[in-house]
């Protein structure tokens, strides 16, 4: 069985959703910056919409990080706190570490 097959599929899905929500946050942030630097002035409704998108994606990201940690038998509050302290940099580092530890755990032989 390959390491990707022995991983917890629910944890793997939560990690993917956390990554997607983080990318959505980055896209909204990028568009807000581009819109704010528009020479004709920013469009207020679009800025509000993108800001709501940033807030929603950040909250969803923290929820999915907690779910991934919980499904990997880790402390969810610790991983959410790590993701929140230096958001988004520590969140990216946390996702990479969680995926690395999942692959490492899957590579270990079963002890039964």
Phi and psi restraints in degrees (range 20) as a CNS / XPLOR table:
assign (resid 1 and name C) (resid 2 and name N)
       (resid 2 and name CA) (resid 2 and name C) 1.0 -75.8 20.0 2
assign (resid 2 and name N) (resid 2 and name CA)
       (resid 2 and name C) (resid 3 and name N) 1.0 159.5 20.0 2
assign (resid 2 and name C) (resid 3 and name N)
       (resid 3 and name CA) (resid 3 and name C) 1.0 -59.5 20.0 2
assign (resid 3 and name N) (resid 3 and name CA)
       (resid 3 and name C) (resid 4 and name N) 1.0 -32.9 20.0 2
assign (resid 3 and name C) (resid 4 and name N)
       (resid 4 and name CA) (resid 4 and name C) 1.0 -72.0 20.0 2
assign (resid 4 and name N) (resid 4 and name CA)
       (resid 4 and name C) (resid 5 and name N) 1.0 -26.5 20.0 2
assign (resid 4 and name C) (resid 5 and name N)
       (resid 5 and name CA) (resid 5 and name C) 1.0 -78.4 20.0 2
assign (resid 5 and name N) (resid 5 and name CA)
       (resid 5 and name C) (resid 6 and name N) 1.0 -28.4 20.0 2
assign (resid 5 and name C) (resid 6 and name N)
       (resid 6 and name CA) (resid 6 and name C) 1.0 -89.4 20.0 2
assign (resid 6 and name N) (resid 6 and name CA)
       (resid 6 and name C) (resid 7 and name N) 1.0 -4.1 20.0 2
assign (resid 6 and name C) (resid 7 and name N)
       (resid 7 and name CA) (resid 7 and name C) 1.0 -70.9 20.0 2
assign (resid 7 and name N) (resid 7 and name CA)
       (resid 7 and name C) (resid 8 and name N) 1.0 157.3 20.0 2
assign (resid 7 and name C) (resid 8 and name N)
       (resid 8 and name CA) (resid 8 and name C) 1.0 -70.2 20.0 2
assign (resid 8 and name N) (resid 8 and name CA)
       (resid 8 and name C) (resid 9 and name N) 1.0 114.7 20.0 2
assign (resid 8 and name C) (resid 9 and name N)
       (resid 9 and name CA) (resid 9 and name C) 1.0 -66.0 20.0 2
assign (resid 9 and name N) (resid 9 and name CA)
       (resid 9 and name C) (resid 10 and name N) 1.0 -30.0 20.0 2
assign (resid 9 and name C) (resid 10 and name N)
       (resid 10 and name CA) (resid 10 and name C) 1.0 -69.6 20.0 2
assign (resid 10 and name N) (resid 10 and name CA)
       (resid 10 and name C) (resid 11 and name N) 1.0 -38.6 20.0 2
assign (resid 10 and name C) (resid 11 and name N)
       (resid 11 and name CA) (resid 11 and name C) 1.0 -66.3 20.0 2
assign (resid 11 and name N) (resid 11 and name CA)
       (resid 11 and name C) (resid 12 and name N) 1.0 -40.2 20.0 2
assign (resid 11 and name C) (resid 12 and name N)
       (resid 12 and name CA) (resid 12 and name C) 1.0 -63.6 20.0 2
assign (resid 12 and name N) (resid 12 and name CA)
       (resid 12 and name C) (resid 13 and name N) 1.0 -40.2 20.0 2
assign (resid 12 and name C) (resid 13 and name N)
       (resid 13 and name CA) (resid 13 and name C) 1.0 -66.0 20.0 2
assign (resid 13 and name N) (resid 13 and name CA)
       (resid 13 and name C) (resid 14 and name N) 1.0 -40.3 20.0 2
assign (resid 13 and name C) (resid 14 and name N)
       (resid 14 and name CA) (resid 14 and name C) 1.0 -66.0 20.0 2
assign (resid 14 and name N) (resid 14 and name CA)
       (resid 14 and name C) (resid 15 and name N) 1.0 -37.6 20.0 2
assign (resid 14 and name C) (resid 15 and name N)
       (resid 15 and name CA) (resid 15 and name C) 1.0 -64.7 20.0 2
assign (resid 15 and name N) (resid 15 and name CA)
       (resid 15 and name C) (resid 16 and name N) 1.0 -39.7 20.0 2
assign (resid 15 and name C) (resid 16 and name N)
       (resid 16 and name CA) (resid 16 and name C) 1.0 -64.5 20.0 2
assign (resid 16 and name N) (resid 16 and name CA)
       (resid 16 and name C) (resid 17 and name N) 1.0 -40.9 20.0 2
assign (resid 16 and name C) (resid 17 and name N)
       (resid 17 and name CA) (resid 17 and name C) 1.0 -67.6 20.0 2
assign (resid 17 and name N) (resid 17 and name CA)
       (resid 17 and name C) (resid 18 and name N) 1.0 -37.6 20.0 2
assign (resid 17 and name C) (resid 18 and name N)
       (resid 18 and name CA) (resid 18 and name C) 1.0 -64.1 20.0 2
assign (resid 18 and name N) (resid 18 and name CA)
       (resid 18 and name C) (resid 19 and name N) 1.0 -39.7 20.0 2
assign (resid 18 and name C) (resid 19 and name N)
       (resid 19 and name CA) (resid 19 and name C) 1.0 -66.9 20.0 2
assign (resid 19 and name N) (resid 19 and name CA)
       (resid 19 and name C) (resid 20 and name N) 1.0 -42.7 20.0 2
assign (resid 19 and name C) (resid 20 and name N)
       (resid 20 and name CA) (resid 20 and name C) 1.0 -63.7 20.0 2
assign (resid 20 and name N) (resid 20 and name CA)
       (resid 20 and name C) (resid 21 and name N) 1.0 -40.6 20.0 2
assign (resid 20 and name C) (resid 21 and name N)
       (resid 21 and name CA) (resid 21 and name C) 1.0 -68.9 20.0 2
assign (resid 21 and name N) (resid 21 and name CA)
       (resid 21 and name C) (resid 22 and name N) 1.0 -32.4 20.0 2
assign (resid 21 and name C) (resid 22 and name N)
       (resid 22 and name CA) (resid 22 and name C) 1.0 -68.4 20.0 2
assign (resid 22 and name N) (resid 22 and name CA)
       (resid 22 and name C) (resid 23 and name N) 1.0 -38.0 20.0 2
assign (resid 22 and name C) (resid 23 and name N)
       (resid 23 and name CA) (resid 23 and name C) 1.0 -66.6 20.0 2
assign (resid 23 and name N) (resid 23 and name CA)
       (resid 23 and name C) (resid 24 and name N) 1.0 -37.1 20.0 2
assign (resid 23 and name C) (resid 24 and name N)
       (resid 24 and name CA) (resid 24 and name C) 1.0 -63.7 20.0 2
assign (resid 24 and name N) (resid 24 and name CA)
       (resid 24 and name C) (resid 25 and name N) 1.0 -40.0 20.0 2
assign (resid 24 and name C) (resid 25 and name N)
       (resid 25 and name CA) (resid 25 and name C) 1.0 -60.8 20.0 2
assign (resid 25 and name N) (resid 25 and name CA)
       (resid 25 and name C) (resid 26 and name N) 1.0 -45.7 20.0 2
assign (resid 25 and name C) (resid 26 and name N)
       (resid 26 and name CA) (resid 26 and name C) 1.0 -62.7 20.0 2
assign (resid 26 and name N) (resid 26 and name CA)
       (resid 26 and name C) (resid 27 and name N) 1.0 -39.6 20.0 2
assign (resid 26 and name C) (resid 27 and name N)
       (resid 27 and name CA) (resid 27 and name C) 1.0 -65.7 20.0 2
assign (resid 27 and name N) (resid 27 and name CA)
       (resid 27 and name C) (resid 28 and name N) 1.0 -44.5 20.0 2
assign (resid 27 and name C) (resid 28 and name N)
       (resid 28 and name CA) (resid 28 and name C) 1.0 -62.9 20.0 2
assign (resid 28 and name N) (resid 28 and name CA)
       (resid 28 and name C) (resid 29 and name N) 1.0 -41.4 20.0 2
assign (resid 28 and name C) (resid 29 and name N)
       (resid 29 and name CA) (resid 29 and name C) 1.0 -62.8 20.0 2
assign (resid 29 and name N) (resid 29 and name CA)
       (resid 29 and name C) (resid 30 and name N) 1.0 -43.3 20.0 2
assign (resid 29 and name C) (resid 30 and name N)
       (resid 30 and name CA) (resid 30 and name C) 1.0 -60.1 20.0 2
assign (resid 30 and name N) (resid 30 and name CA)
       (resid 30 and name C) (resid 31 and name N) 1.0 -44.5 20.0 2
assign (resid 30 and name C) (resid 31 and name N)
       (resid 31 and name CA) (resid 31 and name C) 1.0 -68.1 20.0 2
assign (resid 31 and name N) (resid 31 and name CA)
       (resid 31 and name C) (resid 32 and name N) 1.0 -34.6 20.0 2
assign (resid 31 and name C) (resid 32 and name N)
       (resid 32 and name CA) (resid 32 and name C) 1.0 -63.7 20.0 2
assign (resid 32 and name N) (resid 32 and name CA)
       (resid 32 and name C) (resid 33 and name N) 1.0 -42.8 20.0 2
assign (resid 32 and name C) (resid 33 and name N)
       (resid 33 and name CA) (resid 33 and name C) 1.0 -64.3 20.0 2
assign (resid 33 and name N) (resid 33 and name CA)
       (resid 33 and name C) (resid 34 and name N) 1.0 -43.5 20.0 2
assign (resid 33 and name C) (resid 34 and name N)
       (resid 34 and name CA) (resid 34 and name C) 1.0 -63.1 20.0 2
assign (resid 34 and name N) (resid 34 and name CA)
       (resid 34 and name C) (resid 35 and name N) 1.0 -44.7 20.0 2
assign (resid 34 and name C) (resid 35 and name N)
       (resid 35 and name CA) (resid 35 and name C) 1.0 -66.5 20.0 2
assign (resid 35 and name N) (resid 35 and name CA)
       (resid 35 and name C) (resid 36 and name N) 1.0 -35.8 20.0 2
assign (resid 35 and name C) (resid 36 and name N)
       (resid 36 and name CA) (resid 36 and name C) 1.0 -69.2 20.0 2
assign (resid 36 and name N) (resid 36 and name CA)
       (resid 36 and name C) (resid 37 and name N) 1.0 -26.4 20.0 2
assign (resid 36 and name C) (resid 37 and name N)
       (resid 37 and name CA) (resid 37 and name C) 1.0 -93.8 20.0 2
assign (resid 37 and name N) (resid 37 and name CA)
       (resid 37 and name C) (resid 38 and name N) 1.0 10.4 20.0 2
assign (resid 37 and name C) (resid 38 and name N)
       (resid 38 and name CA) (resid 38 and name C) 1.0 -65.7 20.0 2
assign (resid 38 and name N) (resid 38 and name CA)
       (resid 38 and name C) (resid 39 and name N) 1.0 129.9 20.0 2
assign (resid 38 and name C) (resid 39 and name N)
       (resid 39 and name CA) (resid 39 and name C) 1.0 -63.6 20.0 2
assign (resid 39 and name N) (resid 39 and name CA)
       (resid 39 and name C) (resid 40 and name N) 1.0 -24.3 20.0 2
assign (resid 39 and name C) (resid 40 and name N)
       (resid 40 and name CA) (resid 40 and name C) 1.0 -86.1 20.0 2
assign (resid 40 and name N) (resid 40 and name CA)
       (resid 40 and name C) (resid 41 and name N) 1.0 0.1 20.0 2
assign (resid 40 and name C) (resid 41 and name N)
       (resid 41 and name CA) (resid 41 and name C) 1.0 96.5 20.0 2
assign (resid 41 and name N) (resid 41 and name CA)
       (resid 41 and name C) (resid 42 and name N) 1.0 149.8 20.0 2
assign (resid 41 and name C) (resid 42 and name N)
       (resid 42 and name CA) (resid 42 and name C) 1.0 -73.8 20.0 2
assign (resid 42 and name N) (resid 42 and name CA)
       (resid 42 and name C) (resid 43 and name N) 1.0 147.7 20.0 2
assign (resid 42 and name C) (resid 43 and name N)
       (resid 43 and name CA) (resid 43 and name C) 1.0 -83.7 20.0 2
assign (resid 43 and name N) (resid 43 and name CA)
       (resid 43 and name C) (resid 44 and name N) 1.0 113.5 20.0 2
assign (resid 43 and name C) (resid 44 and name N)
       (resid 44 and name CA) (resid 44 and name C) 1.0 -60.5 20.0 2
assign (resid 44 and name N) (resid 44 and name CA)
       (resid 44 and name C) (resid 45 and name N) 1.0 -45.7 20.0 2
assign (resid 44 and name C) (resid 45 and name N)
       (resid 45 and name CA) (resid 45 and name C) 1.0 -61.4 20.0 2
assign (resid 45 and name N) (resid 45 and name CA)
       (resid 45 and name C) (resid 46 and name N) 1.0 -37.3 20.0 2
assign (resid 45 and name C) (resid 46 and name N)
       (resid 46 and name CA) (resid 46 and name C) 1.0 -68.5 20.0 2
assign (resid 46 and name N) (resid 46 and name CA)
       (resid 46 and name C) (resid 47 and name N) 1.0 -41.1 20.0 2
assign (resid 46 and name C) (resid 47 and name N)
       (resid 47 and name CA) (resid 47 and name C) 1.0 -62.4 20.0 2
assign (resid 47 and name N) (resid 47 and name CA)
       (resid 47 and name C) (resid 48 and name N) 1.0 -42.1 20.0 2
assign (resid 47 and name C) (resid 48 and name N)
       (resid 48 and name CA) (resid 48 and name C) 1.0 -63.9 20.0 2
assign (resid 48 and name N) (resid 48 and name CA)
       (resid 48 and name C) (resid 49 and name N) 1.0 -44.3 20.0 2
assign (resid 48 and name C) (resid 49 and name N)
       (resid 49 and name CA) (resid 49 and name C) 1.0 -60.7 20.0 2
assign (resid 49 and name N) (resid 49 and name CA)
       (resid 49 and name C) (resid 50 and name N) 1.0 -45.6 20.0 2
assign (resid 49 and name C) (resid 50 and name N)
       (resid 50 and name CA) (resid 50 and name C) 1.0 -67.3 20.0 2
assign (resid 50 and name N) (resid 50 and name CA)
       (resid 50 and name C) (resid 51 and name N) 1.0 -35.2 20.0 2
assign (resid 50 and name C) (resid 51 and name N)
       (resid 51 and name CA) (resid 51 and name C) 1.0 -66.1 20.0 2
assign (resid 51 and name N) (resid 51 and name CA)
       (resid 51 and name C) (resid 52 and name N) 1.0 -40.0 20.0 2
assign (resid 51 and name C) (resid 52 and name N)
       (resid 52 and name CA) (resid 52 and name C) 1.0 -64.1 20.0 2
assign (resid 52 and name N) (resid 52 and name CA)
       (resid 52 and name C) (resid 53 and name N) 1.0 -36.6 20.0 2
assign (resid 52 and name C) (resid 53 and name N)
       (resid 53 and name CA) (resid 53 and name C) 1.0 -63.8 20.0 2
assign (resid 53 and name N) (resid 53 and name CA)
       (resid 53 and name C) (resid 54 and name N) 1.0 -39.5 20.0 2
assign (resid 53 and name C) (resid 54 and name N)
       (resid 54 and name CA) (resid 54 and name C) 1.0 -65.1 20.0 2
assign (resid 54 and name N) (resid 54 and name CA)
       (resid 54 and name C) (resid 55 and name N) 1.0 -44.4 20.0 2
assign (resid 54 and name C) (resid 55 and name N)
       (resid 55 and name CA) (resid 55 and name C) 1.0 -63.6 20.0 2
assign (resid 55 and name N) (resid 55 and name CA)
       (resid 55 and name C) (resid 56 and name N) 1.0 -45.2 20.0 2
assign (resid 55 and name C) (resid 56 and name N)
       (resid 56 and name CA) (resid 56 and name C) 1.0 -64.4 20.0 2
assign (resid 56 and name N) (resid 56 and name CA)
       (resid 56 and name C) (resid 57 and name N) 1.0 -45.1 20.0 2
assign (resid 56 and name C) (resid 57 and name N)
       (resid 57 and name CA) (resid 57 and name C) 1.0 -68.4 20.0 2
assign (resid 57 and name N) (resid 57 and name CA)
       (resid 57 and name C) (resid 58 and name N) 1.0 -33.3 20.0 2
assign (resid 57 and name C) (resid 58 and name N)
       (resid 58 and name CA) (resid 58 and name C) 1.0 -67.4 20.0 2
assign (resid 58 and name N) (resid 58 and name CA)
       (resid 58 and name C) (resid 59 and name N) 1.0 -42.0 20.0 2
assign (resid 58 and name C) (resid 59 and name N)
       (resid 59 and name CA) (resid 59 and name C) 1.0 -65.8 20.0 2
assign (resid 59 and name N) (resid 59 and name CA)
       (resid 59 and name C) (resid 60 and name N) 1.0 -44.9 20.0 2
assign (resid 59 and name C) (resid 60 and name N)
       (resid 60 and name CA) (resid 60 and name C) 1.0 -61.6 20.0 2
assign (resid 60 and name N) (resid 60 and name CA)
       (resid 60 and name C) (resid 61 and name N) 1.0 -36.9 20.0 2
assign (resid 60 and name C) (resid 61 and name N)
       (resid 61 and name CA) (resid 61 and name C) 1.0 -61.2 20.0 2
assign (resid 61 and name N) (resid 61 and name CA)
       (resid 61 and name C) (resid 62 and name N) 1.0 -45.8 20.0 2
assign (resid 61 and name C) (resid 62 and name N)
       (resid 62 and name CA) (resid 62 and name C) 1.0 -64.8 20.0 2
assign (resid 62 and name N) (resid 62 and name CA)
       (resid 62 and name C) (resid 63 and name N) 1.0 -38.0 20.0 2
assign (resid 62 and name C) (resid 63 and name N)
       (resid 63 and name CA) (resid 63 and name C) 1.0 -63.4 20.0 2
assign (resid 63 and name N) (resid 63 and name CA)
       (resid 63 and name C) (resid 64 and name N) 1.0 -45.2 20.0 2
assign (resid 63 and name C) (resid 64 and name N)
       (resid 64 and name CA) (resid 64 and name C) 1.0 -69.2 20.0 2
assign (resid 64 and name N) (resid 64 and name CA)
       (resid 64 and name C) (resid 65 and name N) 1.0 -33.2 20.0 2
assign (resid 64 and name C) (resid 65 and name N)
       (resid 65 and name CA) (resid 65 and name C) 1.0 -63.5 20.0 2
assign (resid 65 and name N) (resid 65 and name CA)
       (resid 65 and name C) (resid 66 and name N) 1.0 -43.0 20.0 2
assign (resid 65 and name C) (resid 66 and name N)
       (resid 66 and name CA) (resid 66 and name C) 1.0 -62.9 20.0 2
assign (resid 66 and name N) (resid 66 and name CA)
       (resid 66 and name C) (resid 67 and name N) 1.0 -41.6 20.0 2
assign (resid 66 and name C) (resid 67 and name N)
       (resid 67 and name CA) (resid 67 and name C) 1.0 -63.9 20.0 2
assign (resid 67 and name N) (resid 67 and name CA)
       (resid 67 and name C) (resid 68 and name N) 1.0 -42.9 20.0 2
assign (resid 67 and name C) (resid 68 and name N)
       (resid 68 and name CA) (resid 68 and name C) 1.0 -63.4 20.0 2
assign (resid 68 and name N) (resid 68 and name CA)
       (resid 68 and name C) (resid 69 and name N) 1.0 -41.7 20.0 2
assign (resid 68 and name C) (resid 69 and name N)
       (resid 69 and name CA) (resid 69 and name C) 1.0 -66.4 20.0 2
assign (resid 69 and name N) (resid 69 and name CA)
       (resid 69 and name C) (resid 70 and name N) 1.0 -41.8 20.0 2
assign (resid 69 and name C) (resid 70 and name N)
       (resid 70 and name CA) (resid 70 and name C) 1.0 -64.3 20.0 2
assign (resid 70 and name N) (resid 70 and name CA)
       (resid 70 and name C) (resid 71 and name N) 1.0 -42.3 20.0 2
assign (resid 70 and name C) (resid 71 and name N)
       (resid 71 and name CA) (resid 71 and name C) 1.0 -73.3 20.0 2
assign (resid 71 and name N) (resid 71 and name CA)
       (resid 71 and name C) (resid 72 and name N) 1.0 -15.5 20.0 2
assign (resid 71 and name C) (resid 72 and name N)
       (resid 72 and name CA) (resid 72 and name C) 1.0 -97.0 20.0 2
assign (resid 72 and name N) (resid 72 and name CA)
       (resid 72 and name C) (resid 73 and name N) 1.0 10.5 20.0 2
assign (resid 72 and name C) (resid 73 and name N)
       (resid 73 and name CA) (resid 73 and name C) 1.0 59.9 20.0 2
assign (resid 73 and name N) (resid 73 and name CA)
       (resid 73 and name C) (resid 74 and name N) 1.0 44.2 20.0 2
assign (resid 73 and name C) (resid 74 and name N)
       (resid 74 and name CA) (resid 74 and name C) 1.0 -117.0 20.0 2
assign (resid 74 and name N) (resid 74 and name CA)
       (resid 74 and name C) (resid 75 and name N) 1.0 172.5 20.0 2
assign (resid 74 and name C) (resid 75 and name N)
       (resid 75 and name CA) (resid 75 and name C) 1.0 -79.6 20.0 2
assign (resid 75 and name N) (resid 75 and name CA)
       (resid 75 and name C) (resid 76 and name N) 1.0 109.6 20.0 2
assign (resid 75 and name C) (resid 76 and name N)
       (resid 76 and name CA) (resid 76 and name C) 1.0 -63.3 20.0 2
assign (resid 76 and name N) (resid 76 and name CA)
       (resid 76 and name C) (resid 77 and name N) 1.0 -39.8 20.0 2
assign (resid 76 and name C) (resid 77 and name N)
       (resid 77 and name CA) (resid 77 and name C) 1.0 -63.1 20.0 2
assign (resid 77 and name N) (resid 77 and name CA)
       (resid 77 and name C) (resid 78 and name N) 1.0 -33.8 20.0 2
assign (resid 77 and name C) (resid 78 and name N)
       (resid 78 and name CA) (resid 78 and name C) 1.0 -68.7 20.0 2
assign (resid 78 and name N) (resid 78 and name CA)
       (resid 78 and name C) (resid 79 and name N) 1.0 -43.0 20.0 2
assign (resid 78 and name C) (resid 79 and name N)
       (resid 79 and name CA) (resid 79 and name C) 1.0 -71.2 20.0 2
assign (resid 79 and name N) (resid 79 and name CA)
       (resid 79 and name C) (resid 80 and name N) 1.0 -36.1 20.0 2
assign (resid 79 and name C) (resid 80 and name N)
       (resid 80 and name CA) (resid 80 and name C) 1.0 -67.2 20.0 2
assign (resid 80 and name N) (resid 80 and name CA)
       (resid 80 and name C) (resid 81 and name N) 1.0 -41.3 20.0 2
assign (resid 80 and name C) (resid 81 and name N)
       (resid 81 and name CA) (resid 81 and name C) 1.0 -63.2 20.0 2
assign (resid 81 and name N) (resid 81 and name CA)
       (resid 81 and name C) (resid 82 and name N) 1.0 -41.4 20.0 2
assign (resid 81 and name C) (resid 82 and name N)
       (resid 82 and name CA) (resid 82 and name C) 1.0 -61.2 20.0 2
assign (resid 82 and name N) (resid 82 and name CA)
       (resid 82 and name C) (resid 83 and name N) 1.0 -42.8 20.0 2
assign (resid 82 and name C) (resid 83 and name N)
       (resid 83 and name CA) (resid 83 and name C) 1.0 -68.0 20.0 2
assign (resid 83 and name N) (resid 83 and name CA)
       (resid 83 and name C) (resid 84 and name N) 1.0 -30.5 20.0 2
assign (resid 83 and name C) (resid 84 and name N)
       (resid 84 and name CA) (resid 84 and name C) 1.0 -83.8 20.0 2
assign (resid 84 and name N) (resid 84 and name CA)
       (resid 84 and name C) (resid 85 and name N) 1.0 -32.3 20.0 2
assign (resid 84 and name C) (resid 85 and name N)
       (resid 85 and name CA) (resid 85 and name C) 1.0 -59.8 20.0 2
assign (resid 85 and name N) (resid 85 and name CA)
       (resid 85 and name C) (resid 86 and name N) 1.0 -49.3 20.0 2
assign (resid 85 and name C) (resid 86 and name N)
       (resid 86 and name CA) (resid 86 and name C) 1.0 -121.9 20.0 2
assign (resid 86 and name N) (resid 86 and name CA)
       (resid 86 and name C) (resid 87 and name N) 1.0 40.1 20.0 2
assign (resid 86 and name C) (resid 87 and name N)
       (resid 87 and name CA) (resid 87 and name C) 1.0 -53.7 20.0 2
assign (resid 87 and name N) (resid 87 and name CA)
       (resid 87 and name C) (resid 88 and name N) 1.0 132.6 20.0 2
assign (resid 87 and name C) (resid 88 and name N)
       (resid 88 and name CA) (resid 88 and name C) 1.0 -97.6 20.0 2
assign (resid 88 and name N) (resid 88 and name CA)
       (resid 88 and name C) (resid 89 and name N) 1.0 -6.4 20.0 2
assign (resid 88 and name C) (resid 89 and name N)
       (resid 89 and name CA) (resid 89 and name C) 1.0 -64.8 20.0 2
assign (resid 89 and name N) (resid 89 and name CA)
       (resid 89 and name C) (resid 90 and name N) 1.0 -50.0 20.0 2
assign (resid 89 and name C) (resid 90 and name N)
       (resid 90 and name CA) (resid 90 and name C) 1.0 -67.9 20.0 2
assign (resid 90 and name N) (resid 90 and name CA)
       (resid 90 and name C) (resid 91 and name N) 1.0 -24.9 20.0 2
assign (resid 90 and name C) (resid 91 and name N)
       (resid 91 and name CA) (resid 91 and name C) 1.0 -67.9 20.0 2
assign (resid 91 and name N) (resid 91 and name CA)
       (resid 91 and name C) (resid 92 and name N) 1.0 -42.2 20.0 2
assign (resid 91 and name C) (resid 92 and name N)
       (resid 92 and name CA) (resid 92 and name C) 1.0 -63.7 20.0 2
assign (resid 92 and name N) (resid 92 and name CA)
       (resid 92 and name C) (resid 93 and name N) 1.0 -45.6 20.0 2
assign (resid 92 and name C) (resid 93 and name N)
       (resid 93 and name CA) (resid 93 and name C) 1.0 -61.6 20.0 2
assign (resid 93 and name N) (resid 93 and name CA)
       (resid 93 and name C) (resid 94 and name N) 1.0 -41.6 20.0 2
assign (resid 93 and name C) (resid 94 and name N)
       (resid 94 and name CA) (resid 94 and name C) 1.0 -63.1 20.0 2
assign (resid 94 and name N) (resid 94 and name CA)
       (resid 94 and name C) (resid 95 and name N) 1.0 -41.0 20.0 2
assign (resid 94 and name C) (resid 95 and name N)
       (resid 95 and name CA) (resid 95 and name C) 1.0 -64.5 20.0 2
assign (resid 95 and name N) (resid 95 and name CA)
       (resid 95 and name C) (resid 96 and name N) 1.0 -41.5 20.0 2
assign (resid 95 and name C) (resid 96 and name N)
       (resid 96 and name CA) (resid 96 and name C) 1.0 -64.4 20.0 2
assign (resid 96 and name N) (resid 96 and name CA)
       (resid 96 and name C) (resid 97 and name N) 1.0 -44.1 20.0 2
assign (resid 96 and name C) (resid 97 and name N)
       (resid 97 and name CA) (resid 97 and name C) 1.0 -64.3 20.0 2
assign (resid 97 and name N) (resid 97 and name CA)
       (resid 97 and name C) (resid 98 and name N) 1.0 -42.1 20.0 2
assign (resid 97 and name C) (resid 98 and name N)
       (resid 98 and name CA) (resid 98 and name C) 1.0 -63.7 20.0 2
assign (resid 98 and name N) (resid 98 and name CA)
       (resid 98 and name C) (resid 99 and name N) 1.0 -42.9 20.0 2
assign (resid 98 and name C) (resid 99 and name N)
       (resid 99 and name CA) (resid 99 and name C) 1.0 -65.1 20.0 2
assign (resid 99 and name N) (resid 99 and name CA)
       (resid 99 and name C) (resid 100 and name N) 1.0 -40.1 20.0 2
assign (resid 99 and name C) (resid 100 and name N)
       (resid 100 and name CA) (resid 100 and name C) 1.0 -63.1 20.0 2
assign (resid 100 and name N) (resid 100 and name CA)
       (resid 100 and name C) (resid 101 and name N) 1.0 -45.7 20.0 2
assign (resid 100 and name C) (resid 101 and name N)
       (resid 101 and name CA) (resid 101 and name C) 1.0 -68.1 20.0 2
assign (resid 101 and name N) (resid 101 and name CA)
       (resid 101 and name C) (resid 102 and name N) 1.0 -33.1 20.0 2
assign (resid 101 and name C) (resid 102 and name N)
       (resid 102 and name CA) (resid 102 and name C) 1.0 -64.9 20.0 2
assign (resid 102 and name N) (resid 102 and name CA)
       (resid 102 and name C) (resid 103 and name N) 1.0 -42.7 20.0 2
assign (resid 102 and name C) (resid 103 and name N)
       (resid 103 and name CA) (resid 103 and name C) 1.0 -67.0 20.0 2
assign (resid 103 and name N) (resid 103 and name CA)
       (resid 103 and name C) (resid 104 and name N) 1.0 -38.9 20.0 2
assign (resid 103 and name C) (resid 104 and name N)
       (resid 104 and name CA) (resid 104 and name C) 1.0 -66.2 20.0 2
assign (resid 104 and name N) (resid 104 and name CA)
       (resid 104 and name C) (resid 105 and name N) 1.0 -40.8 20.0 2
assign (resid 104 and name C) (resid 105 and name N)
       (resid 105 and name CA) (resid 105 and name C) 1.0 -65.5 20.0 2
assign (resid 105 and name N) (resid 105 and name CA)
       (resid 105 and name C) (resid 106 and name N) 1.0 -37.4 20.0 2
assign (resid 105 and name C) (resid 106 and name N)
       (resid 106 and name CA) (resid 106 and name C) 1.0 -70.3 20.0 2
assign (resid 106 and name N) (resid 106 and name CA)
       (resid 106 and name C) (resid 107 and name N) 1.0 -26.4 20.0 2
assign (resid 106 and name C) (resid 107 and name N)
       (resid 107 and name CA) (resid 107 and name C) 1.0 -78.6 20.0 2
assign (resid 107 and name N) (resid 107 and name CA)
       (resid 107 and name C) (resid 108 and name N) 1.0 -19.6 20.0 2
assign (resid 107 and name C) (resid 108 and name N)
       (resid 108 and name CA) (resid 108 and name C) 1.0 -70.1 20.0 2
assign (resid 108 and name N) (resid 108 and name CA)
       (resid 108 and name C) (resid 109 and name N) 1.0 143.0 20.0 2
assign (resid 108 and name C) (resid 109 and name N)
       (resid 109 and name CA) (resid 109 and name C) 1.0 -69.0 20.0 2
assign (resid 109 and name N) (resid 109 and name CA)
       (resid 109 and name C) (resid 110 and name N) 1.0 147.6 20.0 2
assign (resid 109 and name C) (resid 110 and name N)
       (resid 110 and name CA) (resid 110 and name C) 1.0 -67.9 20.0 2
assign (resid 110 and name N) (resid 110 and name CA)
       (resid 110 and name C) (resid 111 and name N) 1.0 136.8 20.0 2
assign (resid 110 and name C) (resid 111 and name N)
       (resid 111 and name CA) (resid 111 and name C) 1.0 -106.8 20.0 2
assign (resid 111 and name N) (resid 111 and name CA)
       (resid 111 and name C) (resid 112 and name N) 1.0 87.4 20.0 2
